[in-house]
Amino acid sequence: MPLLVKELMSKKVNKIDEKKTVYHAAKQMAKERRGYVVIVRKNKPVGILTDSDIIEKVISKGKDPKKVKVSEVMSSPIITISPNDDVVEASRLMRKNSIKRIPVVEKGKLIGIITDTDIARVSPEFINIIEERLRLKEEGVEPERIEGRISGVCEECDNYSDNLYNFNGRWLCEDCKDLLEKD
């Protein structure tokens, strides 16, 4: 059973209206002790602003944070994820896009945020499984035989398994194989 985003996400999201200034965003980030703020329009995420964005796009360019609107310097469009997506997918998106956090959206509404820290807090065994699955997926590696067993990613449920079985030309974990045999 995959670990879902909704099981790890934070429901409290640091957010601010798109019409506010960078100064207001920075004050809120400091107050909440967060390195980001999600920019919203009617509770729908339209962008994200990080402490790095403020330094690179405002301060280093000599702009006045009290005059620059967050909508002018936010990163947009924003990458979001569903609460029912697998945490592995969240991790893959973070790695692929070099980001540390992803807003969680359901039916167009912002309901949470998942960060690399949230994912890192889960057990080391899970992290190892995530890393192995990502490596196998990205490299397109076929399951390999280890001491007489086939290990890799199940082609039905997309979970990593130490024991895959060839069933009708597809590599399946034991649970998926058993379910398909019953059909």
HUCOR-V334580 format. One record per run of one state. SS is the DSSP state (A for helix, B for strand, O for the rest). FROM is the first residue (numbers start at 1). TO is the last residue. If there is no record, write none. Layout:
# HUCOR-V334580
SS|FROM|TO + SS|FROM|TO
This chain:
# HUCOR-V334580
O|1|3 + B|4|4 + A|5|8 + O|9|9 + B|10|10 + O|11|14 + B|15|17 + O|18|20 + B|21|21 + A|22|32 + O|33|35 + B|36|41 + O|42|43 + B|44|50 + A|51|57 + O|58|58 + A|59|61 + O|62|68 + B|69|69 + A|70|73 + O|74|74 + B|75|75 + O|76|79 + B|80|81 + O|82|85 + B|86|86 + A|87|97 + O|98|100 + B|101|106 + O|107|108 + B|109|115 + A|116|120 + O|121|123 + A|124|139 + O|140|143 + B|144|146 + O|147|148 + B|149|153 + O|154|159 + B|160|161 + O|162|163 + B|164|167 + O|168|169 + B|170|173 + A|174|182 + O|183|183
